[in-house]
């Protein structure tokens, strides 16, 4: 999974990341607390990371230690 959406997205769901994603790999539901990046579709372009107004998106290797669980949270949304 190249990019991961973490805790700052919860309750915000701004959608700026969705608007810039060239492969439409960022999804959510009305019930979900945040957006999620599909690890099988993400092309590692970083457009979402730059567009996020709350700095919630990180390259997988750069996810802060406190938010590492979001790697599995994002992947699990698509299973």
Secondary structure, DSSP 8 states (H G I E B T S, - for coil): --EEE-GGGTTT---HHHHH-TT--EE--SSSSS-EE-TTT-----HHHHH-TT--EEEGGG--GGGTHHHHHHHHHT-
